[in-house]
Amino acid sequence: NDDLHNVYREMLTGFYTVLKDADRYLRFVFITGVTKFSQLGIFSNLNQLIDISMAPDYATVCGMTKVEIERDFQPELAALAAMNKLTYEQTVNELTKRYDGYHFSEFRTEGIFNPFSVLNALLQKRFSSYWFATGTPTMLVDMLKKTDYDLRQLDGIEVP
């Protein structure tokens, strides 16, 4: 929908213009999204941005490492294990299988766990698809229905 896209573009342009105007007061601003800002065409006024998306120094900023989870959530891990009749090791392995796998660097950095899913699993004391359950990707689902794309072709693909 081109009209809606233009409305969103104008709204974001206004937001980023405010950031540009406040530049002297800002030291570090973290912006997250699913599209590279250089591809949006709304950043001509905000040209001082540095994309750290795949920088090794920031590879763990958007999640939790296995070391952090095991260090900081020992009681919660024990409770999750007990509730699911698993050993501590089996519990950590299940968390890893379900919620690990994000890598934000071209170098083979430590895997990052999805914090939303990990925290919900620890709170609810059960494993589930928490991230997916936050919203149905209706636009993507509708597009896939129109193209009849076989999602199984994506299995095992890694983005360089």
C-alpha positions as CSV (number, residue, x, y, z in Angstrom):
1,N,0.0,0.0,0.0
2,D,1.9,3.0,-1.3
3,D,-0.2,5.6,0.5
4,L,0.3,4.0,3.8
5,H,4.0,3.5,3.1
6,N,4.3,7.3,2.5
7,V,2.4,8.1,5.7
8,Y,4.9,5.9,7.6
9,R,7.8,7.4,5.8
10,E,6.7,11.0,6.7
11,M,6.2,10.0,10.3
12,L,9.6,8.5,10.6
13,T,11.2,11.4,8.8
14,G,9.8,13.7,11.5
15,F,11.1,11.5,14.2
16,Y,14.6,11.3,12.8
17,T,14.7,15.1,12.1
18,V,14.1,15.6,15.8
19,L,17.1,13.4,16.5
20,K,19.2,15.4,14.0
21,D,18.2,18.6,15.7
22,A,19.1,17.2,19.1
23,D,22.5,15.8,18.0
24,R,24.6,18.0,20.3
25,Y,22.7,16.5,23.3
26,L,22.9,12.9,22.2
27,R,25.9,10.6,22.9
28,F,24.5,7.2,22.0
29,V,21.1,6.4,20.5
30,F,20.1,2.9,19.8
31,I,17.5,2.4,17.0
32,T,16.2,-1.0,16.1
33,G,14.2,-2.3,13.2
34,V,14.0,-4.8,10.5
35,T,15.3,-2.7,7.6
36,K,18.7,-1.1,7.2
37,F,18.2,2.6,7.6
38,S,20.3,3.3,4.5
39,Q,17.6,1.5,2.4
40,L,14.7,3.6,3.7
41,G,15.5,6.9,1.9
42,I,14.4,8.9,5.0
43,F,17.8,9.6,6.4
44,S,19.3,12.3,4.3
45,N,18.9,14.7,7.2
46,L,20.3,12.2,9.7
47,N,23.6,11.4,8.1
48,Q,25.7,10.9,11.2
49,L,24.3,7.4,12.0
50,I,26.7,4.5,12.4
51,D,25.3,1.1,11.7
52,I,26.6,-1.3,14.4
53,S,24.2,-4.1,13.3
54,M,27.0,-6.6,12.6
55,A,29.9,-5.1,14.5
56,P,31.6,-7.7,16.8
57,D,31.9,-5.3,19.7
58,Y,28.1,-5.0,19.9
59,A,27.2,-8.6,18.9
60,T,25.6,-9.3,22.3
61,V,23.8,-6.1,22.9
62,C,20.4,-7.4,21.8
63,G,20.1,-10.6,23.7
64,M,21.5,-12.8,26.4
65,T,24.5,-15.1,26.2
66,K,24.4,-18.6,27.7
67,V,27.0,-17.6,30.2
68,E,24.8,-14.7,31.4
69,I,21.7,-16.9,31.6
70,E,23.5,-19.6,33.7
71,R,25.2,-17.0,35.9
72,D,22.2,-14.7,36.5
73,F,19.2,-17.1,36.5
74,Q,20.3,-20.2,38.5
75,P,17.2,-20.4,40.8
76,E,14.9,-19.8,37.8
77,L,16.6,-22.5,35.8
78,A,16.3,-24.9,38.7
79,A,12.6,-24.2,39.0
80,L,12.1,-24.6,35.2
81,A,14.0,-27.9,35.3
82,A,11.9,-29.2,38.3
83,M,8.6,-28.2,36.7
84,N,9.4,-30.0,33.5
85,K,11.1,-33.0,35.1
86,L,14.4,-32.2,33.4
87,T,18.0,-32.0,34.7
88,Y,19.7,-28.7,34.8
89,E,21.7,-29.6,31.7
90,Q,18.6,-30.8,29.8
91,T,16.9,-27.5,30.7
92,V,19.8,-25.4,29.4
93,N,20.0,-27.5,26.3
94,E,16.2,-27.0,25.7
95,L,16.6,-23.3,26.1
96,T,19.5,-23.3,23.7
97,K,17.6,-25.4,21.1
98,R,14.5,-23.1,21.3
99,Y,15.8,-19.6,21.9
100,D,19.5,-19.5,20.9
101,G,20.9,-19.0,17.4
102,Y,21.1,-15.3,16.8
103,H,24.4,-14.0,15.5
104,F,25.0,-10.3,15.0
105,S,28.5,-10.4,13.5
106,E,30.1,-11.7,10.3
107,F,32.5,-13.5,12.6
108,R,31.4,-16.7,14.4
109,T,30.5,-15.0,17.7
110,E,28.7,-16.6,20.7
111,G,25.1,-17.3,20.1
112,I,22.6,-14.9,21.5
113,F,19.4,-16.0,23.1
114,N,16.1,-14.2,22.6
115,P,15.5,-12.4,25.9
116,F,11.7,-12.2,25.5
117,S,11.4,-15.9,25.1
118,V,13.9,-16.9,27.8
119,L,12.4,-14.6,30.4
120,N,8.9,-15.9,29.6
121,A,10.0,-19.5,29.8
122,L,11.6,-18.8,33.2
123,L,8.5,-17.0,34.4
124,Q,5.9,-19.4,33.1
125,K,8.2,-22.4,33.9
126,R,7.5,-24.0,30.5
127,F,8.9,-23.9,27.0
128,S,6.7,-22.3,24.3
129,S,6.9,-20.2,21.1
130,Y,6.7,-16.9,23.1
131,W,8.2,-14.6,20.4
132,F,6.0,-15.9,17.6
133,A,2.9,-15.6,19.9
134,T,3.4,-11.9,20.3
135,G,1.8,-11.2,17.0
136,T,0.8,-12.9,13.8
137,P,2.8,-11.8,10.8
138,T,-0.3,-11.4,8.7
139,M,1.3,-9.4,5.9
140,L,4.0,-12.1,5.5
141,V,1.5,-14.9,5.7
142,D,-0.7,-13.3,3.1
143,M,2.2,-12.7,0.8
144,L,3.4,-16.4,1.2
145,K,-0.1,-17.6,0.4
146,K,-0.2,-15.6,-2.8
147,T,3.2,-16.9,-4.0
148,D,2.7,-20.5,-2.8
149,Y,6.4,-20.4,-1.6
150,D,7.7,-23.6,0.0
151,L,9.2,-22.5,3.3
152,R,11.0,-25.8,3.7
153,Q,13.5,-24.4,1.1
154,L,14.7,-22.0,3.8
155,D,15.7,-24.7,6.2
156,G,19.4,-24.5,7.0
157,I,20.1,-21.3,5.1
158,E,22.5,-18.9,6.7
159,V,22.8,-15.2,5.9
160,P,26.5,-14.2,5.3
